[in-house]
Amino acid sequence: MADLTRIRGKGFLVIGRAGMDFYADPPGARLEEATAFTTALGGSSANIAAGLCRLGCDAALVTCVSDDAVGRYCLNQLDAYGIDRRFVRTVGGEARNSLAVVETRLEDTQSVIYRNGAADFAMDMSDVTTLPYAGFSALVTTGTVLASEPSRGATLSAFERARDAGLPLVFDVDYRPYSWASAEEASEVYSMAGAMCEVIIGNDVEFGFMAGDYDKGLDKARALVRDGAQIVVYKRGEKGAITITPDEEVETGIFPTTPLKPTGAGDSFMAAFLATLSDGAPVKDAVRAGSAAAAMVVARVGCAPAMPTPEELTTFLNTHDFQPA
């Protein structure tokens, strides 16, 4: 079992995709009616890395990008956020970067995701065998990276190598059905990955999916802690979250906000949660900070560009009530 105090080193190795997001502009515009779009860094892992860097941590990304203008855009964006991209490999041929075309709307939000021949799925064993694991504080990944080979095998190998180096493993379930060949395969792989990790964060639907029954999602979260996880955060949207550790189970609420969109909450929660743990704060404070960051990001355009700075997060925490579910 890895020592979670290692996270205080503030250096995170993040595995997973970087992509390009197109947002219909202005906010509220429907995709089919839009005449202008704004661009932003996308991809759950890249968003988490951006959020960590915005909050004063160091983050290095491990992934592949396409050898074209969109891939170069992603590389430039990683640089702009201060994300270490030494371990990002460019791949040619037919591989293409993930592209999301989305709306900044709360009701009936539409998003179109292009993932055919996704470049990030080309990550293989050569990308993870020589990583300097011992130089990092924790390994972080999201479930999307496990949806296809060779990315899946490479990530699971990285888990083993990181564990051998004493790194805590942090897993955001992040289930995207369109990325998987079948729900059964996804459930099996997620359960296997979750069993290896110290920190697991997901929502009620995702844990229910892992359990094979939505009504058994909380039982699955509790079982992961019984089997060795040190922190499991079971998020319930507007109902708040239940945080489970070997010592206690704590139910928390939400920060009310006026959202512009439903997207970005999970990535921002993870970034602020880890950044707060890296400051040596207790788990309950990390959950509170993650909830605040999620409330801030859903009220802003984009995900990576909406991530709060330390000053913004502190101001929000000091001026908003954390209300019971």
Order of alpha helices (4+ residues) and beta strands (2+ residues): beta-beta-beta-alpha-beta-alpha-beta-beta-beta-beta-alpha-beta-alpha-beta-alpha-alpha-beta-beta-beta-alpha-alpha-alpha
